[in-house]
Amino acid sequence: MLRALFPRGYLFTVLGIAVGMAGLVSLGAMAERITRFIDGGDRFVLGQISVAGEGMGMGTGFTAGGLLPAARIAEIARVPGVAAVQAQVMLPLSTTTSHFLTLTQELILGMDLSAPMPNRHYRELPVRAGRFLRSGDRRAAVVGADFAATRRLAVGGPLSLGTLPFTVVGLLDRTLTAPDRFAIVSIDDARDLWLRRDPLLVQVFGAGGGALGRGDLNSGVAVGWAPGVDPDALARRIHAEVRGVNVTIPGELSRLLRTSTAFFSALLLGIGALGLVIGGLSLSNTVTAAVFERIRDFGIKRALGATDVQLLGEVLGEALRVSLAGCVGGVALALGLGLAVDARLFRDGQQLFLFSPRLLLFALGFGLVLGALAATYATLRIARLSPAEAIRRGA
């Protein structure tokens, strides 16, 4: 069947192109994964203003703040330009690791389910299986894709957070950013976990009759802004008008994220350039060599009266078929290897490759265009030779 589709010698050409394209697609998939991770984190931090209580406390929240009492939350809600406020408790899953928030840290996020999510880019976190939390849920958890993968969690299964038992009611779809490592619970459950971790808080909130109540046990709030309001200006206004809070400025946090990931940005550019060079050289050299190997056949055809245009059309048709077959084979090879590697990494909540549709379409288009250019170049070189010279060189 291959002989019917391609002239002799093209089988190894297809295999050569497939190897080169597999390298191009694999390197591109790694660059795509890094790009999507950076962009996802950027969207997440730009979607809301995060406010935390002043002081280090448990190192919770986006600003490593302490307690944020209900009175402070009410003050924040009254600041002009604020459209929504959601109280939250954010705790590191493991108290033995760093308290500073990273996009790969596993966190417990307690949300006030009576208030809507104010994040403009994540009005609702996408649920792949089960359902999201509802107002009134207790001892129920929705977990991110990586969080679930590392523990092999399923909807309806048990989950232990701290010393408290939970039931998994939902699994989030993969977002390729921070929520992938979240365990989301109701704010009341998160307060229970926080009290069990910090003996000082138990003394303050467990005594009763004090100035602080259970509703004051918040690590921070997520703030949404009204249409037309500059979020950075609003964040500065909150910091100026509400005392005792730490406020993140979305624009500055985004720039900090971009600065901290500058190395990865340079790395992905290098990966993309390297992939294009490796794949492009492999494909063009392979197609060009395959055309030159048939120089004797072309010389005979020209001696029998074939025109340069006819030869060019024949070679282009063959080159496009060969390039397409090699590209498809290379994509299939890269997909097979990439999915096999990710299947092992997925157990630890990691992903190395991201085979996006735009990457695969680009690889196929790039291969076809480069194959056609290489075949045209080789054919024009052969056309300069006389039929006798082409037959002699081919022999």
N, C-alpha and C positions, 0 to 999 in steps of 0.2 A: 504493500500500500504506500509506503514511504517512497519507493522508487517511482510510483505513478505521480506522486505529488512533486517530488524534487529530483533533479538530475543526480547522477552519481557523485559521490563525494560530499553531498550536502548534509548527510546524516551527522557527521562529525561537526559540521558548521552549526547545525541546530544545537548540538550539545554544548559547543563552545559559547554560543550566544546565551544559552540558558544559564551557564555558570556565571558569566559576567553579569547578566541581569539579576540573578539571585543575589549577588553581592550588592548591586545597586539598590534593590528593593529592601534588603535587610538593613543596610546602613540608613536608608531613608526612613524605614519604620522606627529605628531607634531615635532618629532626629525628630520624627513626628511625635513620638511619645514624650520627649523632653519638652517640645514646644507646647503640646497640649497641657502638660503639667504646669508650666509657667503661666500660660494663658488662663487656666482654670483658677489658679490661686489669685491671679490678678482680678478676675471677675468677682471672686468671692469677697475680697477685701474692699473692692470698689462698690459693692452693692449695699453697704450699710456703714453706719458710724458705730463703732464699738466703744462703750463707756464702762469703766470699771471703778471700783472703790479705790480710794487712795491708800497706799501702803502695800507692802509685799504680800502679807497674808500667806495663803497657800500657794501663791504663784499661779492663781487661776485667771482665766479670761485672757483676752488678747493683749492686755497691757500689764499682766502680772499684778493685778490689784488685789485689794482686800475686800472688806464688806461694803456693799452698796445698799444702805437702808431704804425702805419704802419711801420715806420723806424725800430723799434725794431723787428717787425715780419720779416722784410727782413733780419736783422742780424741773427736771429735764423735760417732762412732757409739756410743761407750760412755756418753754422757750419758743419764741416765734420762729416758725419754719419747721418745727417738728411735727410730723404727721402720724407716727406710730412708735410705740415703745414696747419692747418685749423683755421682761425680766428673765434672766438666765443664771444658771449655776454651771460653771465649767470647771471640771476637775481633771487632772492628769490620771489616766488609768492606773499607772504605777507611780507610787510616790518615791521610788528609788531612782527614777530617771530625772533628767533636767526638767525644771519647771517652766522653762521658756518655751513658748508655743512655736512649733514648727509645723509645716504642712504634712509631715510624715509622723507626727506624734499621735499616739492613741489617746483619745479624750472621751470623757463622759460629759455629755451636754444635757443639762436639765433645762427644759423649756416651759414657759408659762403657756399652757395650751389654750388658755382662754383668750390670748391675744394672737393675731395673725403674724406670720413671719414678715418682718419689715425689709428683708434683703431684696433689693430690686431685681437682682439676677436669679434669685432662688426663692420665688414666692412660695413654691412647694417643692420640696426635695423629691426627686423622681423615685418611686417605689417599684422595684422589679417584681417582688412577690409579697403577698400579704397585704397589709395596709399600714398607713401612717398612724401615729398616736392621735387619740381623741381626748377631748376634755373629760376629765374624770378617770382616765386610765391610771391604774396603780400597779406597780411591779410588772410593767410591760415595757419592752424595749424595741426600738427600731435600730438596726445596725447597718453600717456602711459595708460596701462590697469587700474591701480588704479586711476589715475587722471580722466579717463573717467567714471569709476564706481561711484565715489563719486558725480559726477554731471549728471549722466545718459546721457552722450553724445553719439551721433550717427554720422555717416558719413553724411555730408551735413548740420548738425545742427549748430546753432550759438554758439559762445563762446566769453565771454568778458574777456579780459586780461587788467588789469588796467582800462583805460577809452577808450580803442580801441576795436572795434568789429572785430572778426575773424570768419572764417568758418572752421569747422573741415573737413579735406579732408582725414584723415587716422587715424585708431586706431592701436596702436602697440600691438603685441602679448605679453603675460605675460612673463617677463624675470626673475621675482622674485628678482630683484635688482633695482638700482637707476633709470633707464629709465622708470620704471613703474609709476613714479610720475612726469615725465617731460611733459611740454607742449613745443613742438619744433616748432619754427617759423624761418623765414628767418632772417638773421642778420640785414637787414635794418629795419624790423619791430621791432626787439629787441632794436635797437638803438633808435627808436622813443619812445618806452616804457621807456627806460633809461632816455632820455632827459626830459620826462614828470615827472619823479620822482625826479630828482636832479636839483634844480634851478641854482646851481653853474655851472653845465655842460651847461645849456641853455645859460648862460652869455658867456662862453668860446667858444662854438660852434655856437651860434646864432648870434654873432657879425659879423662874416665874415671878410675875409682879414687877419686872424691871421695865426700863424705858424701851427696850428692844423686844419685839415679838418675832414669831417664826417668819412672818412676811418680810422681815428685814434681812433675812439670811439669803442674800443674793451676791453673786460675784461680779455681776455686770448686767448691762442691757444692750440690746441691739436696737439702734435708732434708725427710723426711716424718715425721709424728708419730703416736704410737699413739692408738687410740680413747680418747676422754675426756680427752686432754691439751690444755691451753690452748696454742695455738701461740705466742702472744705471750709467755707466761711461759716456754715452752721456749726461745724465741729469746734471752731475757734470761739464762737459765741457761747456754746455750751460750757466750754472751759472757763470763759470769763465770767459767766453769770451764775454758775453752780459751783460752789466751793467743795473741796474734798473729793474730787473725781479725777481720774486719768482718762483722757479722751484721745482716741486715735483719729488722725486726719487722713481720710481715705487716699487722697492724692499723694501725701508724703509716704504713707505705708506702701502704696503701689510702687513709688520710686525706690523705696528701700528694698522691696522685693526684687525689682528689676536689677538693682545694683548688686544684691547678694547672689543673684543667679546669672551675673554677667559672664562668669566662666562657662556655664552651661550654654548660654547663648552663643558664645564663640565656638564652643565645642560642636554644637549642632550645625553651625555654618561650615565648620571644617569637615564634619561627617558628610554633609550634603555635597560639598565640592569634591571630596574624595570619592564618594559614590558615583558622581557623574563622570569623573575622570576614569575610574576603574571600569565601570560599565560601558562608557562610551568608547574607550580605546579597545576593549575586548570585542565589542560588537562590530565596530567599524573595521578593525584589523581582520576579524574572522570573515566578514562578508567580502572585503576586498581581496583577501587571499583566495577565497573560494571562486571568485570571478576570474582571477588571473590563472587559476588552475585549469580553466576551460578555454584558455586562449587558442588552443589548437582547434577546438570545435567552432569557435567564432571565425577563425581564419578560413576554415572549410566552407562555412555558410556564406562568408563574403565572396569567396571564389565562385560560389554557385549563384551569386547575384543578390544576396541579401543586402539591404541598405543599412546605413548606420542607425536610422530611426527604428527600423525593424529590430535590429539587435538590441538597441537601447530599451525598446518596449518589452522584449522578451526577458532581458536581464532584470529590469525593474520589477516585472511580475514575479519572477523567481525570487528576487531579493525580498520583496514584501512578504511572500509566503514563508520564506525561510525565517525572516526576522520575526514575523508574527508567531510562528511556531516556537522559536527560541525564547521569545519574550514570555509567552504563555507558560512554557516549561520552566523558565526562571522564576516567574511569579509563583507557580505551584511549588517549586522547590523551596523558595523563601518562606512561603506560607507554612509548609510542612515543618521546616526546621524551627521557624519562629514560634509556631503554636506548640511544638513539642517542648521547647525551652520554657515558654510561659506557663505551660501546664505544670512544670516542676516548681517554678517560682511562685505560681498562684497559691500554692499551699502556704507560703509565708506572706501572702498578701502583696506580692510584687508583680510588676509587669514590665518587661524590657522592650517589647515591640508593640507598635500600633499600626496595623495595616489599614489605613483609612482609604476610602474609595478614591479620593483625589490623588493619593500616592500611587495606587495601582493604575489608574487611568493615565497619569503622567508617565509612568514607566512604559506602558504599552505604546503611547504616542511617541515618546522619546525614542524607543527602539525602532519603530517603523520609519520615522523621519531620518534617523541616523543611518539605518540600513539602506534606505533609498539613496541618500547622499553618497554613501560609500560605494554602492553599486554603480551610480552614475559616474563617479570619478574613475573607477576602474574601467568602465566601458569606454569612456572618452579616451583614456590612455591607450586602450587596445585599438580603438578606431584610427589612431594615428599611424598604426603599422600597416604595411601592405599585407594582403592575404598570404603571400609566400613567406614573409617574415614571421607572421603570426603562427603559421603551420610549423615553420622551422623551430621557433622558440618552444612551441608546445611539445614538439617531439623530443 
